[in-house]
Amino acid sequence: MNQPLAYVHPQAKIASNVVIEPFVTIHKNVEIGEGTWIGSNVTIMEGARIGKNNKIFPGAVISAIPQDLKYKGEDTLVRIGDNNIIREFVTINRGTKANLETVIGDNNLLMAYCHIAHDCIVGNNCILANAATLAGHIIVDDFAIIGGLVAVHQFVTIGQHTMISGGSLVRKDVPPYTKAAREPLSYVGINSIGLRRRNFSAEKISEIQDIYRHIFLKNNNVSQAVSIIEAEMPATKERDEILSFIANSSRGIMRGYMK
């Protein structure tokens, strides 16, 4: 439904049942899927690809050019999946020539004032609380929860089923299934409540705890811990995901528990 007080560029591709509230601005080279609601004063700029059944609240700015001096006007995108809630004044910048796109998956909640910078990839079922800020080239895996006012350094990876305490500075990679807090950011346990809510068994949660005891609690360095885990613990999906995450960490993982 095209509101007469909104501006929609004639070349934008908008599904017939999209609701567009007053004072929205939608630029050319934009595609928006069925069932999406766009609140007042939202600005959607060139290169936005928005899926179905999203809710975008007033003041959000989607697909503005990157805040990055290496950007030279190349054609890049923001891709947003389905069933996302994007609250007031969220900003999502499009990609640079590095990755050519910024990607948001499905079923995410981005609370007010979050910022997603260029070339980030956010998976599915994630929650970013108020004013969480992602610098460029960050990967956030499925079911991650990032607290309010968290600032994440560029090129960091945040693993699946993690929880990061509000106000944290995230300079290192956060392995899957963990909780992270304190300054500097440190391991404070596994996200057992989140795992139970997602139907992980007690045995599986115990296995994950045992893996991280070797990594963070037993005075091993990371290489020693990995060798022990590979030698002593049977291969499982979760074990191999953790080991793969560590092996592929370019920035190194967060530090262990500090008393």
VENHU-V837698 format. One line per field, one symbol per residue. ss: DSSP state (h for helix, s for strand, l for the rest). psi: psi as a letter, one per 40 degrees, with the letter a starting at -180 (. if undefined). burial: 1 if it has 24 or more other C-alpha atoms within 12 Angstrom, else 0. A space follows every 10 residues. Layout:
ss=???
psi=???
burial=???
This chain:
ss=llllllssll llssllllss llllssllll ssllllssll llsslllsss llllssllll ssssllllll llllllssss llllssllll ssslllllll ssssllllss llllssllll ssllllssll llssllllss llllssllll ssllllssll llssllllss llsslllsss sllllsssss lhhhhhhlll lhhhhhhhhh hhhhhhhlll lhhhhhhhhh hhllllhhhh hhhhhhhlll llslsllll
psi=hhhdeihhhe eihhidehhh iieihhiifh hhiieihhii eihhiiehhh aifihhiiei hhfiiighee hfeihiihhh bifihhahfi hhiiiaedee ihhhbifihh iieihhiiei hhbifihhih ehhhaifihh iieihhiieh hhiieihhii fihhiieihh eiihiieiih aihihiheii gddddddffh iddddddddd dddddeeffi iddddddddd dehihidddd dddddddehd eiiiiahh.
burial=0100011100 0111000111 1101111011 1111111111 1111111111 1111111111 1111110000 0000011111 1111111111 1111110001 1111111111 1111111111 1111111111 1111111111 1111111111 1111111111 1111111111 1111111111 1000111111 1101100000 0000101111 1111110000 0100110010 0000000110 0110110010 001111100
